[in-house]
Every structure is written in structure tokens, then in C-alpha cells.
Amino acid sequence: MPVLTDKTVIMDSEGIRRALTRISHEIVERNKGVDNIVIVGIRTRGVPIAERIAANIEHIEGKKPPVGVLDITLYRDDLSSLSYQPIVHQTELPVNITGKTTIVLVDDVLYTGRT
């Protein structure tokens, strides 16, 4: 019978909420508003985090920045171990990013830093 070990909890839900709120405030403050910001979540789990940051910014500023989705499947260093024929999804950017001063890339990776 396998031995089960507890995983280390880095942040609970309240800690994550506070961190995303701080990040959202920093984005607004450093860019003096939201007019030239695009939030881009890296598929798959970076997307809901990007949406939460954009919602926080909307709560702070009254205006939600556009949120896009970036698929980095073909650029992964572990591509060969994922699958013989990986599924590549479409990148979705809701606005033209030309002239935007800030593109915030959002991912869920905390430890490996692979992205």
C-alpha cells in the first residue's frame, strides 16, 4: 500500500486573494491607470488568475483591462514528454497590442519558473 504524504500549502484561499489584490494595485499604480494595459493568461491555469486580476483592477479603477489567452505549448521545454502530438490551442488577444505600454503575462507556476 502506498504511503500518502501531505502536500505543503504555500497559500490558502485568503492568502491568494490578498496577493492578487496587491498585484492588481501594483499594476494600476505602476502604469498610472489601465488605459494601455493588457492582461494575458498563459493557458491553462494562468487564464483564471488573469481574469481575477482584471476583475480586481475593474473593482479598483472602474474599468476592466482586456484579457487575452496565450498558448505556449510548442515552446515548452518538456514538449516531448507531454505527448507525441500535443494539442495546440489558439492564442486569443482581444485587442491589438501594438502601442500598448504594458502586457502582463500571468501564469500559475510558483516553483519551477519554467515559463
N, CA, C and O atoms as a DFTB+ gen file, in Angstrom:
460 C
 N C O
     1  1       0.835      -1.175       0.000
     2  2       0.000       0.000       0.000
     3  2       0.886       1.248       0.000
     4  3       1.789       1.351       0.830
     5  1       0.643       2.220      -0.935
     6  2       1.487       3.409      -0.998
     7  2       1.312       4.299       0.232
     8  3       0.237       4.382       0.825
     9  1       2.394       4.947       0.583
    10  2       2.366       5.869       1.709
    11  2       1.950       7.240       1.184
    12  3       2.555       7.763       0.248
    13  1       0.924       7.812       1.785
    14  2       0.464       9.138       1.385
    15  2       1.165      10.192       2.221
    16  3       1.292      10.057       3.438
    17  1       1.612      11.229       1.563
    18  2       2.234      12.331       2.276
    19  2       1.430      13.588       2.031
    20  3       0.882      13.790       0.947
    21  1       1.364      14.425       3.040
    22  2       0.654      15.697       2.905
    23  2       1.466      16.647       2.045
    24  3       2.693      16.702       2.136
    25  1       0.760      17.393       1.210
    26  2       1.429      18.413       0.413
    27  2       1.547      19.684       1.243
    28  3       0.710      19.964       2.101
    29  1       2.574      20.428       0.979
    30  2       2.772      21.684       1.664
    31  2       1.835      22.732       1.084
    32  3       1.763      22.897      -0.134
    33  1       1.131      23.427       1.930
    34  2       0.255      24.508       1.496
    35  2       1.061      25.798       1.541
    36  3       1.492      26.232       2.609
    37  1       1.261      26.403       0.383
    38  2       2.018      27.646       0.311
    39  2       1.137      28.831       0.675
    40  3       1.539      29.717       1.429
    41  1      -0.088      28.832       0.116
    42  2      -1.050      29.901       0.403
    43  2      -2.440      29.300       0.479
    44  3      -2.795      28.434      -0.320
    45  1      -3.218      29.757       1.435
    46  2      -4.616      29.351       1.456
    47  2      -5.415      30.318       0.579
    48  3      -4.847      31.250       0.010
    49  1      -6.712      30.102       0.470
    50  2      -7.526      30.920      -0.436
    51  2      -7.488      32.396      -0.063
    52  3      -7.483      33.254      -0.946
    53  1      -7.462      32.700       1.216
    54  2      -7.411      34.108       1.639
    55  2      -6.050      34.726       1.298
    56  3      -5.982      35.891       0.909
    57  1      -4.987      33.966       1.439
    58  2      -3.656      34.460       1.071
    59  2      -3.560      34.728      -0.417
    60  3      -2.966      35.722      -0.835
    61  1      -4.139      33.850      -1.217
    62  2      -4.146      34.054      -2.671
    63  2      -4.948      35.305      -3.025
    64  3      -4.528      36.099      -3.867
    65  1      -6.101      35.476      -2.379
    66  2      -6.924      36.665      -2.644
    67  2      -6.153      37.943      -2.324
    68  3      -6.171      38.896      -3.103
    69  1      -5.480      37.959      -1.179
    70  2      -4.705      39.146      -0.779
    71  2      -3.556      39.398      -1.757
    72  3      -3.309      40.542      -2.140
    73  1      -2.855      38.339      -2.159
    74  2      -1.735      38.500      -3.093
    75  2      -2.219      39.048      -4.435
    76  3      -1.593      39.944      -5.002
    77  1      -3.327      38.515      -4.942
    78  2      -3.847      39.007      -6.226
    79  2      -4.331      40.448      -6.121
    80  3      -4.220      41.213      -7.079
    81  1      -4.867      40.821      -4.965
    82  2      -5.271      42.215      -4.754
    83  2      -4.057      43.131      -4.770
    84  3      -4.085      44.195      -5.388
    85  1      -2.984      42.717      -4.087
    86  2      -1.743      43.516      -4.086
    87  2      -1.169      43.642      -5.490
    88  3      -0.771      44.730      -5.906
    89  1      -1.126      42.531      -6.218
    90  2      -0.614      42.543      -7.590
    91  2      -1.438      43.488      -8.448
    92  3      -0.887      44.257      -9.236
    93  1      -2.747      43.435      -8.300
    94  2      -3.642      44.295      -9.083
    95  2      -3.380      45.768      -8.793
    96  3      -3.318      46.582      -9.714
    97  1      -3.225      46.114      -7.515
    98  2      -2.920      47.505      -7.147
    99  2      -1.574      47.938      -7.728
   100  3      -1.448      49.055      -8.229
   101  1      -0.574      47.066      -7.666
   102  2       0.748      47.387      -8.218
   103  2       0.675      47.660      -9.720
   104  3       1.305      48.594     -10.215
   105  1      -0.087      46.853     -10.435
   106  2      -0.227      47.047     -11.884
   107  2      -0.824      48.412     -12.166
   108  3      -0.334      49.138     -13.031
   109  1      -1.878      48.767     -11.444
   110  2      -2.535      50.064     -11.651
   111  2      -1.598      51.210     -11.293
   112  3      -1.475      52.173     -12.049
   113  1      -0.938      51.109     -10.143
   114  2      -0.058      52.191      -9.684
   115  2       1.134      52.397     -10.608
   116  3       1.463      53.535     -10.943
   117  1       1.777      51.332     -11.019
   118  2       2.966      51.452     -11.867
   119  2       2.650      51.957     -13.267
   120  3       3.518      52.500     -13.951
   121  1       1.403      51.775     -13.686
   122  2       1.010      52.196     -15.031
   123  2       0.112      53.424     -15.028
   124  3      -0.382      53.849     -16.072
   125  1      -0.096      53.995     -13.832
   126  2      -0.899      55.214     -13.691
   127  2      -2.267      55.073     -14.362
   128  3      -2.708      55.956     -15.097
   129  1      -2.926      53.948     -14.095
   130  2      -4.236      53.674     -14.670
   131  2      -4.221      52.381     -15.454
   132  3      -3.319      51.558     -15.301
   133  1      -5.244      52.206     -16.310
   134  2      -5.388      50.944     -17.030
   135  2      -5.506      51.101     -18.539
   136  3      -5.744      50.122     -19.247
   137  1      -5.344      52.314     -19.035
   138  2      -5.617      52.575     -20.448
   139  2      -4.762      51.784     -21.427
   140  3      -5.261      51.397     -22.483
   141  1      -3.506      51.531     -21.121
   142  2      -2.626      50.835     -22.064
   143  2      -2.150      49.490     -21.539
   144  3      -1.036      49.053     -21.830
   145  1      -3.008      48.840     -20.762
   146  2      -2.666      47.544     -20.159
   147  2      -3.470      46.440     -20.836
   148  3      -4.650      46.611     -21.145
   149  1      -2.811      45.306     -21.061
   150  2      -3.488      44.078     -21.481
   151  2      -2.991      42.977     -20.553
   152  3      -1.787      42.816     -20.355
   153  1      -3.925      42.222     -19.986
   154  2      -3.583      41.101     -19.121
   155  2      -3.690      39.835     -19.977
   156  3      -4.725      39.599     -20.600
   157  1      -2.629      39.021     -20.014
   158  2      -2.623      37.819     -20.848
   159  2      -2.316      36.613     -19.967
   160  3      -1.244      36.521     -19.370
   161  1      -3.273      35.692     -19.894
   162  2      -3.097      34.478     -19.119
   163  2      -2.496      33.385     -19.981
   164  3      -2.911      33.186     -21.122
   165  1      -1.515      32.674     -19.431
   166  2      -0.907      31.562     -20.146
   167  2      -1.771      30.328     -19.893
   168  3      -2.021      29.930     -18.755
   169  1      -2.217      29.738     -21.011
   170  2      -3.137      28.600     -20.946
   171  2      -2.475      27.461     -20.191
   172  3      -1.322      27.160     -20.502
   173  1      -3.073      26.835     -19.274
   174  2      -4.483      26.836     -18.977
   175  2      -4.764      27.519     -17.640
   176  3      -5.725      28.277     -17.511
   177  1      -3.935      27.249     -16.668
   178  2      -4.269      27.750     -15.332
   179  2      -3.886      29.195     -15.088
   180  3      -4.281      29.766     -14.072
   181  1      -3.130      29.805     -15.990
   182  2      -2.853      31.233     -15.856
   183  2      -4.051      32.082     -16.247
   184  3      -4.155      33.237     -15.837
   185  1      -4.958      31.517     -17.040
   186  2      -6.115      32.270     -17.539
   187  2      -7.068      32.674     -16.412
   188  3      -7.434      33.848     -16.344
   189  1      -7.491      31.763     -15.520
   190  2      -8.383      32.208     -14.451
   191  2      -7.727      33.210     -13.497
   192  3      -8.405      34.069     -12.934
   193  1      -6.430      33.099     -13.321
   194  2      -5.725      34.068     -12.472
   195  2      -5.725      35.430     -13.157
   196  3      -5.940      36.453     -12.505
   197  1      -5.486      35.450     -14.465
   198  2      -5.530      36.705     -15.222
   199  2      -6.914      37.345     -15.130
   200  3      -7.038      38.559     -14.975
   201  1      -7.947      36.517     -15.228
   202  2      -9.325      37.025     -15.108
   203  2      -9.571      37.624     -13.725
   204  3     -10.231      38.656     -13.603
   205  1      -9.052      36.992     -12.703
   206  2      -9.229      37.523     -11.338
   207  2      -8.496      38.847     -11.169
   208  3      -9.013      39.766     -10.533
   209  1      -7.297      38.952     -11.733
   210  2      -6.552      40.215     -11.649
   211  2      -7.312      41.310     -12.383
   212  3      -7.436      42.423     -11.871
   213  1      -7.820      41.013     -13.572
   214  2      -8.576      42.003     -14.341
   215  2      -9.837      42.436     -13.586
   216  3     -10.188      43.616     -13.589
   217  1     -10.514      41.485     -12.942
   218  2     -11.700      41.824     -12.152
   219  2     -11.333      42.712     -10.968
   220  3     -12.065      43.645     -10.639
   221  1     -10.198      42.425     -10.325
   222  2      -9.722      43.276      -9.226
   223  2      -9.437      44.685      -9.732
   224  3      -9.808      45.668      -9.090
   225  1      -8.782      44.780     -10.873
   226  2      -8.467      46.094     -11.440
   227  2      -9.752      46.850     -11.769
   228  3      -9.837      48.059     -11.557
   229  1     -10.741      46.142     -12.283
   230  2     -12.029      46.783     -12.568
   231  2     -12.657      47.313     -11.276
   232  3     -13.235      48.400     -11.265
   233  1     -12.545      46.555     -10.208
   234  2     -13.076      46.993      -8.912
   235  2     -12.338      48.238      -8.414
   236  3     -12.948      49.134      -7.830
   237  1     -11.038      48.290      -8.643
   238  2     -10.216      49.415      -8.181
   239  2     -10.450      50.659      -9.047
   240  3     -10.652      51.754      -8.522
   241  1     -10.423      50.488     -10.365
   242  2     -10.425      51.614     -11.309
   243  2     -11.765      51.872     -12.003
   244  3     -11.961      52.927     -12.605
   245  1     -12.681      50.910     -11.919
   246  2     -13.960      51.075     -12.603
   247  2     -13.903      50.739     -14.081
   248  3     -14.875      50.948     -14.808
   249  1     -12.778      50.224     -14.525
   250  2     -12.595      49.853     -15.921
   251  2     -11.770      48.576     -15.970
   252  3     -10.700      48.488     -15.368
   253  1     -12.292      47.576     -16.705
   254  2     -11.600      46.288     -16.786
   255  2     -10.662      46.274     -17.984
   256  3     -11.084      46.546     -19.108
   257  1      -9.394      45.958     -17.751
   258  2      -8.473      45.837     -18.886
   259  2      -8.811      44.602     -19.713
   260  3      -9.361      43.639     -19.179
   261  1      -8.491      44.611     -21.003
   262  2      -8.740      43.418     -21.810
   263  2      -7.887      42.245     -21.323
   264  3      -6.764      42.419     -20.850
   265  1      -8.459      41.042     -21.454
   266  2      -7.777      39.823     -21.016
   267  2      -7.635      38.894     -22.211
   268  3      -8.619      38.586     -22.885
   269  1      -6.410      38.447     -22.474
   270  2      -6.153      37.522     -23.563
   271  2      -5.669      36.185     -23.042
   272  3      -5.439      36.005     -21.846
   273  1      -5.518      35.244     -23.980
   274  2      -5.057      33.888     -23.656
   275  2      -3.903      33.545     -24.584
   276  3      -4.008      33.713     -25.799
   277  1      -2.807      33.067     -24.017
   278  2      -1.631      32.697     -24.787
   279  2      -1.356      31.214     -24.608
   280  3      -1.253      30.729     -23.482
   281  1      -1.236      30.493     -25.719
   282  2      -0.901      29.073     -25.662
   283  2       0.590      28.927     -25.967
   284  3       1.053      29.296     -27.046
   285  1       1.328      28.387     -25.008
   286  2       2.784      28.243     -25.173
   287  2       3.194      26.794     -25.387
   288  3       4.367      26.453     -25.232
   289  1       2.244      25.941     -25.742
   290  2       2.508      24.504     -25.851
   291  2       3.754      24.188     -26.671
   292  3       4.596      23.406     -26.229
   293  1       3.885      24.775     -27.848
   294  2       5.015      24.439     -28.721
   295  2       6.356      24.979     -28.236
   296  3       7.398      24.641     -28.797
   297  1       6.340      25.810     -27.202
   298  2       7.577      26.408     -26.701
   299  2       8.026      25.802     -25.380
   300  3       8.993      26.268     -24.777
   301  1       7.327      24.765     -24.930
   302  2       7.674      24.142     -23.657
   303  2       8.950      23.316     -23.795
   304  3       9.179      22.693     -24.832
   305  1       9.773      23.311     -22.761
   306  2      10.994      22.508     -22.807
   307  2      10.713      21.038     -22.530
   308  3      11.581      20.192     -22.747
   309  1       9.514      20.723     -22.055
   310  2       9.148      19.336     -21.806
   311  2       8.133      18.827     -22.833
   312  3       7.388      17.887     -22.555
   313  1       8.103      19.431     -23.993
   314  2       7.118      19.109     -25.019
   315  2       7.129      17.625     -25.374
   316  3       6.069      17.017     -25.522
   317  1       8.302      17.046     -25.512
   318  2       8.374      15.640     -25.919
   319  2       7.819      14.692     -24.859
   320  3       7.396      13.585     -25.190
   321  1       7.813      15.093     -23.628
   322  2       7.270      14.221     -22.584
   323  2       5.768      14.405     -22.391
   324  3       5.126      13.597     -21.720
   325  1       5.202      15.462     -22.974
   326  2       3.764      15.700     -22.838
   327  2       2.947      14.725     -23.672
   328  3       2.011      14.093     -23.182
   329  1       3.319      14.619     -24.928
   330  2       2.548      13.786     -25.838
   331  2       3.273      13.735     -27.173
   332  3       4.051      14.627     -27.514
   333  1       3.001      12.679     -27.917
   334  2       3.587      12.572     -29.251
   335  2       3.033      13.665     -30.160
   336  3       3.774      14.243     -30.955
   337  1       1.757      13.949     -30.051
   338  2       1.123      15.014     -30.815
   339  2       0.371      15.919     -29.849
   340  3      -0.820      15.713     -29.615
   341  1       1.040      16.911     -29.288
   342  2       0.392      17.783     -28.306
   343  2      -0.748      18.574     -28.945
   344  3      -0.723      18.887     -30.136
   345  1      -1.723      18.881     -28.140
   346  2      -2.852      19.681     -28.609
   347  2      -2.497      21.150     -28.435
   348  3      -2.227      21.613     -27.327
   349  1      -2.502      21.865     -29.539
   350  2      -2.190      23.290     -29.518
   351  2      -3.493      24.055     -29.668
   352  3      -4.255      23.829     -30.608
   353  1      -3.737      24.957     -28.738
   354  2      -4.941      25.779     -28.787
   355  2      -4.596      27.146     -29.374
   356  3      -3.430      27.516     -29.520
   357  1      -5.620      27.853     -29.692
   358  2      -5.442      29.162     -30.303
   359  2      -5.052      30.208     -29.259
   360  3      -5.524      30.170     -28.123
   361  1      -4.195      31.133     -29.652
   362  2      -3.912      32.298     -28.829
   363  2      -4.996      33.317     -29.119
   364  3      -5.333      33.563     -30.277
   365  1      -5.537      33.905     -28.077
   366  2      -6.643      34.848     -28.231
   367  2      -6.270      36.182     -27.592
   368  3      -6.170      36.283     -26.369
   369  1      -6.070      37.184     -28.404
   370  2      -5.816      38.530     -27.901
   371  2      -6.996      39.403     -28.330
   372  3      -7.220      39.589     -29.526
   373  1      -7.750      39.939     -27.372
   374  2      -8.979      40.657     -27.703
   375  2      -8.757      42.031     -28.328
   376  3      -9.681      42.623     -28.886
   377  1      -7.535      42.529     -28.233
   378  2      -7.208      43.840     -28.799
   379  2      -5.844      43.763     -29.471
   380  3      -5.046      42.871     -29.185
   381  1      -5.593      44.695     -30.353
   382  2      -4.270      44.815     -30.965
   383  2      -3.312      45.325     -29.892
   384  3      -3.589      46.341     -29.255
   385  1      -2.201      44.642     -29.686
   386  2      -1.281      45.048     -28.620
   387  2      -0.261      46.093     -29.082
   388  3       0.538      46.571     -28.276
   389  1      -0.281      46.447     -30.356
   390  2       0.622      47.486     -30.849
   391  2       0.324      48.791     -30.113
   392  3      -0.822      49.239     -30.067
   393  1       1.341      49.383     -29.551
   394  2       1.179      50.644     -28.846
   395  2       0.810      50.503     -27.384
   396  3       0.790      51.498     -26.659
   397  1       0.518      49.304     -26.935
   398  2       0.231      49.102     -25.515
   399  2       1.541      49.195     -24.748
   400  3       2.564      48.668     -25.187
   401  1       1.510      49.854     -23.622
   402  2       2.744      50.039     -22.857
   403  2       3.021      48.890     -21.895
   404  3       4.165      48.679     -21.494
   405  1       1.976      48.145     -21.522
   406  2       2.170      47.069     -20.563
   407  2       1.360      45.843     -20.960
   408  3       0.139      45.905     -21.103
   409  1       2.057      44.737     -21.135
   410  2       1.431      43.441     -21.329
   411  2       1.819      42.619     -20.104
   412  3       2.999      42.335     -19.899
   413  1       0.847      42.239     -19.295
   414  2       1.113      41.470     -18.088
   415  2       0.857      40.002     -18.400
   416  3      -0.279      39.609     -18.662
   417  1       1.918      39.186     -18.371
   418  2       1.786      37.746     -18.583
   419  2       1.529      37.086     -17.238
   420  3       2.244      37.334     -16.267
   421  1       0.503      36.243     -17.187
   422  2       0.104      35.618     -15.930
   423  2       0.170      34.101     -16.078
   424  3      -0.396      33.531     -17.011
   425  1       0.863      33.464     -15.154
   426  2       0.935      32.010     -15.137
   427  2       0.751      31.542     -13.701
   428  3       0.806      32.346     -12.771
   429  1       0.537      30.263     -13.521
   430  2       0.332      29.720     -12.184
   431  2       1.578      29.053     -11.615
   432  3       1.529      28.507     -10.513
   433  1       2.670      29.084     -12.327
   434  2       3.880      28.379     -11.901
   435  2       4.540      29.147     -10.754
   436  3       4.875      30.325     -10.885
   437  1       4.714      28.459      -9.642
   438  2       5.339      29.096      -8.488
   439  2       6.752      28.597      -8.267
   440  3       7.621      29.363      -7.853
   441  1       6.993      27.327      -8.535
   442  2       8.266      26.741      -8.133
   443  2       9.269      26.612      -9.270
   444  3      10.406      27.066      -9.135
   445  1       8.879      26.008     -10.383
   446  2       9.860      25.670     -11.402
   447  2      10.332      26.883     -12.184
   448  3      11.475      26.922     -12.640
   449  1       9.469      27.869     -12.343
   450  2       9.856      29.059     -13.100
   451  2      10.086      28.772     -14.563
   452  3      10.817      29.513     -15.219
   453  1       9.494      27.730     -15.096
   454  2       9.731      27.294     -16.460
   455  2       9.237      28.294     -17.485
   456  3       9.861      28.464     -18.533
   457  1       8.132      28.954     -17.203
   458  2       7.554      29.886     -18.172
   459  2       8.477      31.065     -18.358
   460  3       8.174      31.970     -19.136
